[in-house]
Amino acid sequence: MNREGADMKMHTPRSRALGMHLILMLVTCLLASRVLVAHEAAPSVSASPTESATPWGGDYFPNTLLTDQDGRQLRFFDDLIKGKVVVINFIFTSCSDSCPLETARLRQVQKLLGDRVGQDIFFYSISIDPLSDTPDVLKAYAQRFKVGPGWKFLTGEFADVTDLRKKLGLFIEGVDNGRSKDHNLSLIIGNQTTGRWMKSSPFENPWILADQLANTLQNWKQPSVEENYANAPEIRPPSNGEELFRTRCASCHSLGPMDGQGIGMRSIGPDLIGVTRLRDPAWLSRWIREPDRMLAEKDPIAMELFERFDKIPMPNLRLDENAAQSIVGFLQEETDRQQPLQAAQTQ
């Protein structure tokens, strides 16, 4: 064998290896180019920014079929919450516990928000007792509380409503037993477009709820332009009795002509200035603690109040004797402040 032939045999393995290496590099470049092209084309088929920014879309919420107080059938996602700012709670109209309180509190929030309810903010109260709460019953309930436009009272199949409550986080496993006082009383408020949702207590201050619905959930990325807190007036700390009154009683009762800056709900319950001078202390304390029993016993004063105020029952908030006495004490103090005894005696 000559030298040239020997050199060709020696270099052939290296040449083959180099060739394979070049082929692999070429294939890699081709694959990379295809991935790049696919990546650049992806935005044309991807979800919209709103859908990709939040999981709270049609894939999460059930599109439960519900019926409102006017007999119209609506889908929970498509018709009620899609693209809207909403407040949702679950009630049953025969409730003698906290449901009336919650409805009364939301009525105050609705009044604060005015015409915005039904335009860019929507209220939904969904019954957990569909067998009893027919559309006609719900309509009568809404009329007793004098609710305005933009607030729907809804019913549906029990199993469907239960599933909806679980999806919204308003079902308590092991405690919740449907049509009873042991159901979750929380509200849920949110903006479906942005995916911002939060729970709220039925005892929440109505101004706070109204601000969350009108501002926080609407334009939450905008900085506040309100006045500086340094200029805020000093606020005296409330007594225990006043705190209980403001969180438990003020949804239905005002306390003098200036109370609540015009949103005292005299149409739901009486104004309570002077009540400690009008009622026997023992009767008043018991009425605060167990109004349902007094109505069941057909107490004459209790029945007269029930009839006068559209048959809306005074809710039993399970307050003890000390809490009742604290409220009575605050009512007495506020009566004495607004109507000094001498002036009251000359009237």
C-alpha positions as CSV (number, residue, x, y, z in Angstrom):
1,M,0.0,0.0,0.0
2,N,1.4,3.4,-0.9
3,R,1.6,6.4,1.5
4,E,-1.4,8.2,0.0
5,G,-3.7,5.2,0.5
6,A,-2.5,4.9,4.1
7,D,-3.2,8.5,4.8
8,M,-6.8,8.2,3.4
9,K,-7.5,5.2,5.7
10,M,-6.1,7.1,8.7
11,H,-8.3,10.2,8.1
12,T,-11.6,8.5,7.2
13,P,-12.9,8.0,10.9
14,R,-12.1,11.7,11.7
15,S,-13.8,12.9,8.6
16,R,-16.9,10.8,9.3
17,A,-17.1,12.1,12.9
18,L,-16.7,15.7,11.7
19,G,-19.5,15.1,9.2
20,M,-21.9,13.7,11.8
21,H,-21.1,16.6,14.1
22,L,-22.0,19.1,11.3
23,I,-25.2,17.3,10.6
24,L,-26.2,17.4,14.3
25,M,-25.5,21.1,14.4
26,L,-27.6,21.6,11.3
27,V,-30.6,19.6,12.7
28,T,-30.3,21.5,16.0
29,C,-30.4,24.9,14.2
30,L,-33.4,23.8,12.2
31,L,-35.3,22.7,15.3
32,A,-34.4,25.9,17.1
33,S,-35.7,27.9,14.2
34,R,-39.0,26.0,14.3
35,V,-39.4,26.6,18.1
36,L,-38.7,30.3,17.5
37,V,-41.2,30.6,14.8
38,A,-43.8,28.8,16.9
39,H,-43.1,31.1,19.9
40,E,-43.5,34.2,17.7
41,A,-46.8,32.9,16.3
42,A,-48.1,31.9,19.8
43,P,-49.7,35.3,20.7
44,S,-52.2,35.0,17.8
45,V,-53.8,31.9,19.4
46,S,-53.2,32.5,23.1
47,A,-55.8,33.6,25.6
48,S,-56.6,37.3,26.1
49,P,-54.6,39.2,28.7
50,T,-57.6,39.3,31.0
51,E,-58.1,35.5,30.8
52,S,-54.5,34.7,31.3
53,A,-54.2,37.0,34.2
54,T,-56.8,35.4,36.3
55,P,-58.2,31.8,36.8
56,W,-61.6,33.1,37.8
57,G,-63.3,32.6,34.5
58,G,-65.8,30.3,32.9
59,D,-63.6,27.3,33.6
60,Y,-63.8,27.9,37.3
61,F,-67.3,29.2,38.0
62,P,-70.2,26.9,37.4
63,N,-72.8,28.2,35.0
64,T,-75.6,27.3,37.4
65,L,-79.2,27.8,36.2
66,L,-81.0,30.1,38.6
67,T,-84.4,31.8,38.6
68,D,-84.9,35.4,39.9
69,Q,-87.8,36.9,41.8
70,D,-89.5,37.8,38.5
71,G,-89.4,34.3,37.2
72,R,-86.6,34.9,34.7
73,Q,-84.0,32.1,34.2
74,L,-80.4,33.2,34.3
75,R,-77.0,31.5,34.1
76,F,-74.7,32.2,37.1
77,F,-71.5,32.9,35.1
78,D,-72.8,34.1,31.7
79,D,-75.7,36.3,32.9
80,L,-74.8,37.3,36.5
81,I,-71.1,37.7,37.1
82,K,-69.2,37.7,33.8
83,G,-67.3,41.0,33.4
84,K,-69.0,42.5,36.5
85,V,-68.4,43.8,40.0
86,V,-70.7,41.9,42.3
87,V,-71.7,41.1,45.9
88,I,-73.2,37.7,46.6
89,N,-74.7,36.2,49.7
90,F,-76.8,33.2,50.5
91,I,-80.0,33.5,52.6
92,F,-83.4,31.9,53.2
93,T,-86.4,34.1,53.7
94,S,-87.8,32.3,56.8
95,C,-84.5,32.9,58.7
96,S,-85.1,34.5,62.1
97,D,-81.4,34.8,62.7
98,S,-78.8,36.9,60.8
99,C,-80.2,36.8,57.3
100,P,-82.5,39.8,57.9
101,L,-79.6,41.7,59.4
102,E,-77.4,40.9,56.4
103,T,-80.2,42.0,54.0
104,A,-80.7,45.2,55.9
105,R,-77.0,46.0,55.9
106,L,-76.8,45.4,52.1
107,R,-79.8,47.7,51.7
108,Q,-77.8,50.4,53.3
109,V,-74.9,49.7,51.0
110,Q,-77.2,49.9,48.0
111,K,-78.5,53.2,49.2
112,L,-75.0,54.6,49.5
113,L,-74.1,53.4,46.0
114,G,-77.2,54.9,44.5
115,D,-77.7,54.5,40.7
116,R,-74.5,52.6,40.3
117,V,-76.2,49.4,41.5
118,G,-77.6,47.8,38.4
119,Q,-75.1,49.7,36.1
120,D,-71.6,48.7,37.2
121,I,-72.3,47.0,40.5
122,F,-74.7,44.1,41.0
123,F,-76.2,42.5,44.1
124,Y,-77.3,38.8,44.3
125,S,-79.0,37.0,47.2
126,I,-79.3,33.3,46.5
127,S,-81.7,31.1,48.5
128,I,-80.4,27.9,50.2
129,D,-84.1,26.8,50.7
130,P,-85.5,26.5,47.2
131,L,-88.5,24.4,48.2
132,S,-89.9,27.3,50.3
133,D,-88.3,30.2,48.5
134,T,-90.2,30.4,45.2
135,P,-89.8,33.4,43.0
136,D,-93.0,34.9,44.5
137,V,-91.8,34.4,48.0
138,L,-88.4,36.0,47.1
139,K,-90.2,38.9,45.4
140,A,-92.3,39.6,48.5
141,Y,-89.2,39.4,50.7
142,A,-87.4,42.0,48.5
143,Q,-90.4,44.3,48.7
144,R,-90.5,44.1,52.5
145,F,-86.9,45.3,52.6
146,K,-87.6,47.9,49.9
147,V,-84.6,47.0,47.8
148,G,-83.9,49.0,44.6
149,P,-83.0,48.0,41.0
150,G,-79.9,46.0,40.4
151,W,-80.4,43.5,43.2
152,K,-81.7,40.1,42.3
153,F,-83.0,37.4,44.7
154,L,-82.5,34.0,43.1
155,T,-83.4,30.4,43.6
156,G,-82.4,27.1,42.0
157,E,-82.0,23.4,42.5
158,F,-80.7,22.6,46.0
159,A,-77.8,20.5,44.8
160,D,-76.7,23.1,42.3
161,V,-76.9,25.9,44.8
162,T,-74.9,23.8,47.3
163,D,-72.2,23.2,44.7
164,L,-72.1,26.9,43.9
165,R,-71.7,27.8,47.6
166,K,-68.7,25.4,47.8
167,K,-67.1,26.9,44.7
168,L,-67.4,30.4,46.2
169,G,-66.0,29.2,49.6
170,L,-69.3,29.9,51.4
171,F,-70.0,26.4,52.6
172,I,-68.8,25.1,55.9
173,E,-68.1,21.3,55.8
174,G,-69.3,19.5,58.9
175,V,-71.3,22.5,60.2
176,D,-73.4,23.7,57.3
177,N,-76.7,21.9,57.2
178,G,-78.6,23.8,54.6
179,R,-81.8,25.5,55.7
180,S,-80.7,26.4,59.3
181,K,-78.9,29.0,61.3
182,D,-75.7,27.1,60.8
183,H,-74.9,28.3,57.3
184,N,-72.0,30.5,56.3
185,L,-73.2,34.1,56.7
186,S,-70.2,35.7,54.9
187,L,-70.6,37.8,51.8
188,I,-68.3,37.5,48.8
189,I,-67.6,40.5,46.7
190,G,-65.4,40.6,43.6
191,N,-64.6,41.8,40.1
192,Q,-64.7,38.8,37.7
193,T,-62.7,40.6,35.1
194,T,-59.7,41.3,37.3
195,G,-60.1,38.2,39.4
196,R,-60.1,40.1,42.7
197,W,-62.4,38.5,45.2
198,M,-62.8,38.9,49.0
199,K,-65.0,37.7,51.8
200,S,-66.8,40.1,54.1
201,S,-68.7,39.9,57.4
202,P,-72.4,40.7,57.5
203,F,-71.5,43.0,60.3
204,E,-69.2,45.1,58.2
205,N,-69.6,48.9,58.2
206,P,-71.8,49.8,55.2
207,W,-69.4,52.7,54.1
208,I,-66.5,50.2,54.0
209,L,-68.5,47.8,51.8
210,A,-69.7,50.6,49.6
211,D,-66.1,51.9,49.1
212,Q,-64.8,48.4,48.3
213,L,-67.4,47.9,45.6
214,A,-67.3,51.5,44.2
215,N,-63.5,52.0,44.3
216,T,-61.2,49.2,45.5
217,L,-62.6,46.6,43.1
218,Q,-63.0,49.1,40.2
219,N,-59.7,51.0,39.9
220,W,-57.5,49.3,42.5
221,K,-54.3,50.2,40.7
222,Q,-54.9,54.0,40.9
223,P,-53.3,55.8,43.9
224,S,-55.6,57.4,46.5
225,V,-56.3,61.1,46.1
226,E,-58.1,61.5,49.3
227,E,-57.2,64.0,52.0
228,N,-54.2,63.2,54.3
229,Y,-54.9,61.2,57.4
230,A,-53.0,63.8,59.4
231,N,-56.0,66.1,58.8
232,A,-58.5,63.6,60.0
233,P,-60.5,64.6,63.2
234,E,-59.8,62.7,66.4
235,I,-62.3,59.9,66.8
236,R,-63.4,58.9,70.3
237,P,-63.2,55.1,71.0
238,P,-66.7,53.6,71.1
239,S,-68.0,51.8,74.2
240,N,-68.8,48.1,74.1
241,G,-72.5,49.0,73.9
242,E,-72.0,51.4,71.0
243,E,-69.9,48.9,69.1
244,L,-72.6,46.3,69.5
245,F,-75.2,48.7,68.4
246,R,-73.3,49.8,65.3
247,T,-72.5,46.3,64.2
248,R,-75.7,44.5,65.2
249,C,-78.5,47.0,65.3
250,A,-77.7,49.9,63.0
251,S,-78.6,48.0,59.9
252,C,-82.3,48.3,60.8
253,H,-82.4,51.1,63.4
254,S,-81.4,54.7,63.5
255,L,-80.6,56.6,66.7
256,G,-81.9,60.1,66.3
257,P,-82.4,62.4,63.3
258,M,-78.7,62.8,62.5
259,D,-77.7,59.2,62.9
260,G,-76.2,57.5,59.8
261,Q,-76.0,60.7,57.8
262,G,-79.4,60.1,56.3
263,I,-79.3,56.4,55.8
264,G,-81.0,55.3,59.0
265,M,-83.4,52.5,58.0
266,R,-86.5,53.6,59.8
267,S,-88.5,51.8,57.2
268,I,-87.1,48.5,58.5
269,G,-87.1,49.2,62.3
270,P,-88.0,52.1,64.6
271,D,-85.7,54.9,65.6
272,L,-84.4,54.0,69.1
273,I,-83.9,57.4,70.7
274,G,-86.1,57.4,73.8
275,V,-86.8,53.7,73.8
276,T,-85.3,53.2,77.2
277,R,-87.9,55.7,78.5
278,L,-90.7,54.0,76.6
279,R,-90.1,50.3,77.4
280,D,-89.7,48.4,80.6
281,P,-85.9,47.6,81.1
282,A,-86.6,43.9,81.6
283,W,-88.8,43.7,78.5
284,L,-86.2,45.6,76.4
285,S,-83.4,43.3,77.6
286,R,-85.3,40.2,76.7
287,W,-86.4,41.6,73.4
288,I,-82.8,42.2,72.4
289,R,-81.8,38.6,73.5
290,E,-84.7,36.4,72.3
291,P,-87.1,38.2,70.0
292,D,-88.0,35.0,68.2
293,R,-89.3,33.5,71.4
294,M,-91.3,36.6,72.2
295,L,-92.9,36.6,68.8
296,A,-93.7,32.8,69.2
297,E,-95.3,33.7,72.5
298,K,-97.3,36.5,70.8
299,D,-96.1,39.1,73.2
300,P,-98.4,42.1,72.5
301,I,-95.7,44.7,72.0
302,A,-93.6,42.4,69.9
303,M,-96.5,41.5,67.6
304,E,-97.4,45.2,67.2
305,L,-93.9,46.0,66.1
306,F,-93.8,43.0,63.8
307,E,-97.0,44.1,62.1
308,R,-96.0,47.8,61.9
309,F,-92.7,47.1,60.2
310,D,-93.8,44.9,57.3
311,K,-93.6,41.6,59.2
312,I,-89.8,41.6,59.2
313,P,-88.8,39.7,62.3
314,M,-86.3,41.0,64.8
315,P,-83.4,38.6,64.4
316,N,-82.0,36.6,67.3
317,L,-78.3,37.4,67.3
318,R,-77.6,35.2,70.3
319,L,-76.5,38.0,72.5
320,D,-76.1,37.3,76.2
321,E,-77.4,39.3,79.2
322,N,-74.2,41.4,79.5
323,A,-74.3,42.3,75.8
324,A,-77.9,43.2,76.0
325,Q,-77.3,45.4,79.0
326,S,-74.4,47.1,77.2
327,I,-76.7,48.0,74.3
328,V,-79.4,49.3,76.6
329,G,-76.8,51.4,78.5
330,F,-75.6,52.9,75.2
331,L,-79.2,53.7,74.2
332,Q,-79.8,55.4,77.5
333,E,-76.7,57.5,77.2
334,E,-77.4,58.5,73.7
335,T,-81.0,59.4,74.6
336,D,-79.8,61.5,77.5
337,R,-77.3,63.2,75.3
338,Q,-79.8,64.0,72.5
339,Q,-82.9,64.6,74.6
340,P,-81.9,65.9,78.1
341,L,-84.4,64.7,80.7
342,Q,-85.6,68.3,81.5
343,A,-86.4,69.0,77.9
344,A,-88.1,65.6,77.6
345,Q,-90.3,66.3,80.7
346,T,-91.5,69.6,79.3
347,Q,-92.7,68.1,76.0
